[in-house]
Amino acid sequence: MKRINIGILPQSEIRKRTLAIANSEYKPAAHEPKIWFTSMESLSKILNDDNRALLRVIADIAPPSIAALSKVTGQRPSRLSRTLRIMANYGMVELKKENTRIRPIAKATEFHIIAS
């Protein structure tokens, strides 16, 4: 499974970095984080023990839908859907629409955290 690099910087530094990239003043290296958080606290809300375990379950069993994942984990589909959408916004999960179902795909189960 792929490893995702995650960076932690103050909001003002993230904004400066984003503007420099948009203005072609800075080109990030391939190994640099693509996902940024403003604090360890905000990271821990998304990448908590339960969500990391959920990513492992998704990677191991490759559920065909959120409903199937709900049966395996015992979590309500609405709660799972909300959690998965948040994780998808950060690029940790892909939610692939197939007919009338949404299939969750784990993009990573390993994370390298870079804090400055």
N, C-alpha and C positions, 0 to 999 in steps of 0.2 A: 504494500500500500504506500502511496505517496506521502511524503512528509511536507507539511506546510510551515513556512516561516512566518511568524507573527511578531510584529514590532510594537513597542510601547513608547510613545512620545507624548508630550503635552499637546493639546489641541492646536496651539499657535504654531508649533513646529510641524505638525502634520499639514496644516494649511500652507505654510511656507513651502514645504516640500512639494505639495500637490501643485501649487502655482508655478514653481520652478520647472516641474515636469511638463505642465501644460504649455509653458512658454518656451519649451525646448532648451532651457538653460541647464537642465540636469537630466541625464539618462540613467535610470536605476540599473544596477547590475542584476544578472539573473538570480543570484543568491539572496538578494535583498527581500525583505518582507513585502508581501502584496496586501496583507491584512494588517490594519493598524488599530490599536486601542489607546485610549488616553490614560489608562491606569490599570494596574493589576486587578483592582476591584472590578472594573467593567469587564475585563477579560474573564475573571473567575465566574461571573454571572452567566456567561455564554459557554465557557469550557469547564463547567463544573463536573464532578464525578459522574452524576447521572447522565449528562449529555455525552461525555466521553464513552460511557458504557453503551449508550444508545448508538453511537457511531460504530462501535465494535460489533454490535448485533446486526446493524444494517450491512456492514462489510462481510460478516460471516454468513448470514442467511440470504442476503439479496432479496428482500421481500418484494412481491409484485405490486403492492399497494400500501397505502397508509393504514387501511383497515386490517390487512394481514399483519403488519407490524404491530398494530394495536393488540391483536390477539396474542402475539408472542410476548410482548412486554407487559401486558395488562394495563396499559395506560389508555385513557379515553382518546378516540380519534381526534377530537377537537383540540385537546391539549397537545397531542403529538404534532398535529398540523401546524399549530402556532409555533412550537419549538423548532420544527423543521424549517419553517419559513424564515425564522430569525437566523438559523444556522446557514441557510441558503444565501441570505443577504451577505454573509461574511465569506461565502465561498467554501464552506466546510461540507456542504451537502448540495447535491443537484436534485431538483424535483422535476422528473421527466414525465410529461403528460403522455399517456398512452391510452387512446380511446377515451373512456370516461374515468379512468383511474390515474392517480399520480403515484409514480414509483420513486421512492427515495433511494438515492445512490450516495454512498459515503465517498467524499473526495479525498479524505485523509483520516488516518487514525493515530498518526504521530505528528507532534507539533514541536517546533524549535522556537523558543521565545527569546527575543532580543530586547532587552530593556536598557535604556540609557539614563 
